[in-house]
Amino acid sequence: MKGRFNLRQWAALMTAVILTVVFFSSSFFVFTHLSHECTGSHCKVCQELEVCISAISVISEAIGTAAAVFIACQITNYRILPY
């Protein structure tokens, strides 16, 4: 059927949307709270900043790895077959 998503396409779209929202919301939180008034060693904002920076790092590494695999497949003319 034209114009309808199958289950894999829908899952891929939702994954991309969720990753994009997490990436941009984490970035926004980091940019807005980077110069906060720290309360000490158990600062909740600092802990949340660490979590957000970790999420940004993991997403960036995953995107970089996927891009490297895609480029390598394009260079070698290797076709990834859907299962």
C-alpha positions as CSV (number, residue, x, y, z in Angstrom):
1,M,0.0,0.0,0.0
2,K,1.4,3.3,-1.0
3,G,1.7,6.0,1.6
4,R,1.6,3.7,4.6
5,F,4.4,2.7,6.9
6,N,5.1,-0.9,7.7
7,L,6.2,-1.9,11.2
8,R,10.0,-1.6,10.5
9,Q,9.6,1.8,9.0
10,W,7.5,3.0,11.8
11,A,10.0,1.7,14.4
12,A,12.9,3.4,12.6
13,L,11.0,6.7,12.4
14,M,10.1,6.6,16.1
15,T,13.7,5.7,17.1
16,A,15.0,8.6,15.0
17,V,12.5,11.0,16.5
18,I,13.2,9.9,20.1
19,L,17.0,10.1,19.6
20,T,16.6,13.6,18.1
21,V,14.5,14.8,21.0
22,V,16.8,13.4,23.6
23,F,19.9,14.9,21.8
24,F,18.4,18.4,21.5
25,S,16.8,18.4,25.0
26,S,20.0,17.3,26.6
27,S,21.9,19.9,24.6
28,F,19.5,22.6,25.7
29,F,19.7,21.6,29.3
30,V,23.5,21.7,29.2
31,F,23.6,25.1,27.5
32,T,21.1,26.6,29.9
33,H,22.5,25.2,33.2
34,L,26.2,25.2,32.5
35,S,26.9,28.3,34.6
36,H,24.6,27.4,37.6
37,E,25.4,28.1,41.2
38,C,26.8,24.8,42.4
39,T,25.8,23.7,45.9
40,G,28.8,21.4,46.5
41,S,29.7,17.8,46.0
42,H,26.1,16.5,45.8
43,C,24.7,19.1,43.5
44,K,21.7,17.8,41.7
45,V,22.2,20.0,38.7
46,C,25.8,18.8,38.3
47,Q,24.6,15.2,38.4
48,E,22.0,15.9,35.7
49,L,24.6,17.7,33.6
50,E,26.8,14.6,33.7
51,V,23.8,12.4,32.6
52,C,23.0,14.8,29.7
53,I,26.6,15.0,28.6
54,S,26.8,11.2,28.7
55,A,23.7,10.9,26.6
56,I,25.0,13.4,24.0
57,S,28.3,11.5,23.9
58,V,26.6,8.1,23.4
59,I,24.3,9.4,20.6
60,S,27.1,11.1,18.9
61,E,29.3,8.0,18.9
62,A,26.5,5.9,17.6
63,I,25.8,8.3,14.8
64,G,29.5,8.4,13.9
65,T,29.8,4.6,13.9
66,A,26.7,4.3,11.7
67,A,28.0,6.9,9.3
68,A,31.4,5.1,9.1
69,V,29.8,1.8,8.3
70,F,27.5,3.4,5.7
71,I,30.5,5.2,4.0
72,A,32.5,2.0,4.0
73,C,29.7,0.1,2.4
74,Q,29.3,2.8,-0.3
75,I,33.0,2.7,-1.0
76,T,33.2,-1.0,-1.4
77,N,29.8,-1.2,-3.2
78,Y,28.6,-3.6,-0.6
79,R,24.9,-3.8,-0.4
80,I,23.3,-4.4,2.9
81,L,20.3,-6.6,2.3
82,P,17.1,-6.2,4.4
83,Y,16.3,-9.3,6.4
